[in-house]
Amino acid sequence: QVQLLESGGGLVQAGGSLRLSCAASGSISSINVMGWYRQAPGKQRELVATMASGGSTNYADSVKGRFTISRDNAKNTAFLQMNNLKPEDTAVYYCRIGTDTGGYWGQGTQVTVSS
């Protein structure tokens, strides 16, 4: 059984910063990719950023230059540093990992950016 524990969400003013964390635990052989997705009210879940085990990254165009994904492989933890936040970044942010045995989602953490 794999568990993902997310933290770091909250309420911030536009232009502010937040750092999300996602710690994976349980029966994990190896994590190939760790990523963050988000879902705003009334919208589909969308990719924010992913990072492969080798370090390659992928970002949504809307967050490039503002968000940075990183990971600590030794601790099976991923981070999302979010700077210059905008009201349109308001959403529930979900962590997802891809392993040799499948993909797993976290429970989500709310990020609210006020104007």
Residue pairs with C-beta under 8 A, 6 or more apart in sequence:
1 26
1 27
2 24
2 25
2 26
2 27
2 28
2 97
2 99
2 104
3 24
3 25
3 26
4 22
4 23
4 24
4 95
4 96
4 97
4 104
4 105
4 106
4 107
5 22
5 23
5 25
5 106
6 20
6 21
6 22
6 93
6 94
6 95
6 106
6 107
6 108
6 109
7 20
7 21
7 109
8 18
8 19
8 20
8 21
8 80
8 109
9 18
9 20
9 93
9 109
9 110
9 111
10 18
10 110
10 111
10 112
11 112
11 113
11 114
12 18
12 85
12 111
12 112
12 113
12 114
13 113
13 114
14 85
14 86
14 87
14 113
14 114
14 115
15 84
15 85
16 85
16 113
17 81
17 82
17 83
17 84
17 85
18 82
18 85
18 111
19 79
19 80
19 81
19 82
20 36
20 79
20 80
20 82
20 93
20 95
20 109
20 111
21 77
21 78
21 79
22 34
22 36
22 77
22 78
22 79
22 80
22 95
22 97
22 106
23 75
23 76
23 77
24 31
24 34
24 76
24 77
24 78
24 97
24 104
25 76
27 101
28 76
28 97
28 99
29 99
29 100
29 101
30 53
30 99
30 100
31 53
31 73
31 76
31 97
31 98
31 99
32 52
32 53
32 98
32 99
32 100
33 50
33 51
33 52
33 53
33 97
33 98
34 50
34 51
34 69
34 71
34 78
34 95
34 96
34 97
34 98
35 47
35 48
35 49
35 50
35 51
35 69
35 78
35 95
35 96
35 97
35 98
36 48
36 49
36 50
36 69
36 78
36 80
36 93
36 94
36 95
36 96
37 45
37 46
37 47
37 48
37 93
37 94
37 96
38 45
38 46
38 48
38 89
38 91
38 92
38 93
38 94
38 111
39 45
39 46
39 91
39 92
39 94
39 108
40 88
40 90
40 91
40 92
43 91
45 94
46 60
47 58
47 60
48 59
48 60
48 63
48 67
48 80
48 93
49 57
49 58
49 59
49 60
49 63
49 67
49 68
49 69
49 80
50 57
50 58
50 69
51 57
51 58
51 69
51 70
51 71
51 78
53 73
57 69
59 67
59 69
62 88
63 82
63 89
66 82
66 83
66 84
66 85
67 80
67 81
67 82
67 83
68 80
68 81
68 83
69 78
69 79
69 80
69 81
70 78
70 79
70 81
71 77
71 78
71 79
72 78
72 79
78 95
78 97
80 93
82 89
82 111
85 111
85 113
86 113
87 113
87 114
87 115
88 113
89 111
89 113
90 111
90 112
90 113
91 110
91 111
92 108
92 109
92 110
92 111
93 108
93 109
93 110
93 111
94 105
94 106
94 107
94 108
95 105
95 106
96 103
96 104
96 105
96 106
97 103
97 104
